[in-house]
Amino acid sequence: MATWANYGMQNSAAPLMEQLMFFHDHTLFILVMITLMIGYLLGSLATNHHINRYLLEGQTVEVIWTVLPAVTLIFIALPSLRLLYLLDEVSLPSVTLKVVGHQWYWSYEYSDFKDIDFDSYMLPLSDLSEGGLRLLEVDINVVLPVLTQIRALITAGDVLHSWAVPSLGVKIDATPGRLNQTSFFMNRSGLFYGQCSEICGANHSFMPIVIESVPVNWFLSWLKKQT
C-alpha cells in the first residue's frame, strides 16, 4: 500500500500491474531522452553566434524532425494498444465478484455461490485496532483466492463511483444503470487497499476497499463459514 515515503507506484500484486509499470518506465525513458535532446538544442541555439545568411530552406532537417517524432510515437503507441487490449480481456474466470457502489459504502456479492453478499463500511477511528490504518480499514474484507482469475462486475446504486485498487492495476467506473467488468489475477497473498476514485459526494473519502488475498483452501473454508 502507499505510505508517506512512496514517491512512485505501489508494489505490484498482479501481472497486469507489472505490465503497466513496465509501460510507465518505457514511456518515461523516451520522454526523458526527448527532454534532454530538446534542452541541448535550445542551449546550443542560445549560445551559437554563427548565422548562415544564404540559408533559404532545409528539406533534410524538415524530413528528420517530421519522421523522428512519428517513429517515437509508434514506439509509444504499440505497447500502449497491446496493454489496453490485455486490460479489457476477461477469459475463463474462476470466481465472479459483483461490486455495487453506494453513498458511501460498497456492497459485494459472490455471484457463483448462493446467498453470499455483504456491505463493507469504513471502520471509524474509535473502532480501529492497534496498528490499523486510518480511513482504509473496513468492517468486512473482500476475501478472494490467490493465483486465480477473478472477474469483477461493477455498478452503482445511486451516483458515479470508481472501484480502484492500485496494486492490482484495477480502476473501473461504477456507473448507475451500467455493468462494467474487469479481471485480475493476484500473484501473492496479502491485504490490498483501495479507495473510491470518483468524487461522489460529501463522504467520498470514506469508502475504502480492502481485498484479502488468501490461498484457495482458506478461501473455501471462508465460503463454508459464510453459508
ZIRANOR-V917726 format. One line per field, one symbol per residue. ss: DSSP state (2 for helix, 1 for strand, 0 for the rest). psi: psi as a letter, one per 20 degrees, with the letter a starting at -180 (. if undefined). Layout:
ss = ???
psi = ???
This chain:
ss = 00000000000001222222222222222222222222222222222000000000002222222222222222222222222222220000001111111100111111000000111101002220000000000100011110001111111100001111122201111101000111111100011111110000000222011111110222222222220
psi = rprhipibrqpqjqhhhghhhghghgghgghggggggggggghghhjpjqpoijohrmhgghggiggghghghghhgghggghghhhipopmqhpppppppronrqpqpnhiqplnqrqoqpprhhiprpiqppjhqrhoqopqqqkpppppppaqifrprpopngiikpoppoppjqoqqrqropjqrappqrrpkpojahkhikmrpopoprqghhghhhghhh.
